[in-house]
Amino acid sequence: MEKTWKPTTAGILSIVAGAFGLLGAIIVGVVGETIAGLEQIPGMSTLFAAIAIPLIIIAIIAIVGGVYALKRRIWGLALAGTICSLFCMWLLGIPAIIFVILGKSEFS
C-alpha cells in the first residue's frame, strides 16, 4: 500500500477548519454572554449557549477526524471529521471530504 498526499492533506484541512470553527464558536459564546449581560434580555444567554455548544462539539469532531486522517486510521471517523469540517469552514471542508474518500484504500 503506497502512501499518498491525499489523507495527509485532508487531515490538515480538517484540523485547520476545526480550529477556525472552534475559535468562532468560542467567540459566539463570549460575545453572546457579553451582549446578554449588557442588554439584560432574559434568555439571551441561553440562546447563545445553545448555538455555541453544538458548534464546539462539531469543531472538536473535525479536529479529531483530521488527526485520524493524518494517522490513516479509522476511515469512518476521518470521514465524519471531514464532514464536520464542512460545517466549520466549507471552503476547506469540501476538499478534505474529497481527499479522504479518494484515499480510502490507505486507511487501516
N, C-alpha and C positions, 0 to 999 in steps of 0.2 A: 504494500500500500504506500503510495507516494504522497508525501505531504505537500500541499499546495498553499497558496496565499489566501485562499477563499475563507476558510474558517478563522484564520488569524485576523483578517480584515473585518469580518463580520463581528468578531468578538470586540475588537477595538471600537468599531462604530457603535455597537450596543452599549458598551461601557460609557463612552462619551455621551451618547444620547441619554442614558440613565442618569449620569451625573448632572447634566443640564436639567433633566426632569426633576431630580431631587432638589436641586437648587431652586427651581421655580416653585415647587411645592412648599418648600420652607418659606420662601418669600410670600407666597399666598397666605400661609398660616400666620406669619408675623405681621404682615400688613393688615390682614383681617382682624387680628386681635387688637392692633393699634387703632384701626378705624372703629371697631366695636367699643373700645374704651373711650374714645374721644366723642363719639356721637351719642352714646348712651341709648342705643337702639336694642331693645330686648330680642334675643335670639340671633343676633348678627354673629356673635362669636361662635355659636353652634353651627351656623351655616358655613362659615369659613373653615371650621374644623372638619365638617362633613365633606368639603371639597378637597382639603389638603391631605387628609389621611389616606384616601384611596390613591391619590397621586403619588404619595410617598411609597406606598406598597408597590405600585406599578413600576416606579423607578428602581426600587430595590430588586425586583424580579428581573428587570432589564440588565442591571449590573451583574447579578448572579448568573444569568444566562450568558452574558458576554464572557465571564470568567470560564464557564464550562465550554464555550465555543473555542476559547484560546487553548484550553486543555484537550480539546477534541474528545470530550466525554459526554455522555447522556445527551444524545441528539435532540430528544424531545424537550428537555429543559433548555437547551441552547436555542431551539426554535421558539419556545414560549418566551424566552428572554428577548429575542429579537422582535417578536410580535409586540411585546410590551414597550420596546424601544420605539416602535412606530407611534405609540400614543404619547411618548415623551417628546420626540422630535422626528417628525415624519420624514424629513429630508435625509436623515441618517438611518432611519428605521427600514425604509424600503430596500436600499441596497444590502443592509445587514440580513434581511429575510432572504433575499435572493442568493446571497453568498452562502448562507447556512444550508439552504436547500441544495445548491449546486455541490457543496462539499459534504453531503450526507455520507458518502462512502468512506470518508476519513474518520468518522466517529466510531468509538468502541462502546 
